[in-house]
Amino acid sequence: MRRRVPLNAVRAFEAAARYKSLVRAADELCVTPTAVSHQIRLLEDFLQTKLFLRKNSRLELTQDSRAVLGKLTNALDLIDESLISLMAPEDDRQRIMVGASASVASLWLLPRMSQFVEAAPDVDVTITTFVKRQDIENDDTDLWICNWQTAVDRRIEPLMEEEIIPVCSPALAARYGNRWDDILREVPLIHQDRVRVESGPYPDWDRYLREYGIGRNDISKGPRFNQSSPSIEAARIGLGAILGRSLLIEELLQTGKLVQIGEAYPIRSPYYLVSSWSPTVPKTVNRFKDWLFDQVRAPIAAGTVVPA
């Protein structure tokens, strides 16, 4: 015989633990934060153990509760999936939510999406973007693309790798004779102050030029951007050279709107595809994953200038 587990209290704990927030848990469960807190206390009384450490109004999981969170999430997902299967479907359409950084979503994923939409007209895809790691790790996204090894209890599969390539516009490269060494010594530099949501080994200009033996005394000069898209656009219109992320500039390289002006940085950054162990729509998730893996296997030709 099963124990009479207080399921409402379990749901309140799981949501609060997943979000690390009573307010966000309350929004999901359509109750007040006070009600969530009350349910958590009921569960703690039932289990005779503490589930959270409350520090400076922040929720932190105990070691024991952290260990079981993934199992509880999967169990509640399974209950939800089972009940949904009993409901009469409203229509035949399938839905999936995919997460990626704003730059990867706009410059790598979206240019390919028309192919998936054509191949799977019965699937509606929602793309959600993030800036900070915790934004996506606390979300209910079906799967996401990231370049860090998440500690969240999910399936993690290697997807692709990214390298850093110095590039500029063809006209700017021609101004310096299309010779890599001359370009790198003289071309105006565009800098990107990245928000570190990832652990990728991205070099700045100082590190790149030093490691390739290019001496300059004006490395810190030049326009600066805090996002990839405007820095890439600045390079495209000829404001200077950037250290471009290969995933984000591959189309511009392929069409010749940007050209390579130096060696790719030798350290590559891996990307991972993260998904639930028990997705709510497994066929649709697997269908999208298969399509993504097909995309990364497709070769992309790059435009270059002649190295010195």
JONORQUI-V566710 format. One line per field, one symbol per residue. ss: DSSP state (H for helix, E for strand, C for the rest). Layout:
BEGIN
ss = ???
END
This chain:
BEGIN
ss = CCCCCCHHHHHHHHHHHHHCCHHHHHHHHCCCHHHHHHHHHHHHHHHCCCCEEEECCEEEECHHHHHHHHHHHHHHHHHHHHHHHHCCCCCCCEEEEEEEEHHHHHHHHHHHHHHHHHHCCCEEEEEEEECCHHHHHCCCCCEEEECCCCCCCCEEEEEEEECEEEEECHHHHHHCCCCHHHHHHHCCECEECCCCCCCCCCCCHHHHHHHCCCCCCCCCCCCEECCHHHHHHHHHCCCCEEEEEHHHHHHHHHCCCCEECCCCCCCCEEEEEEECCCCCCHHHHHHHHHHHHHHHHCCCCCCECCCC
END
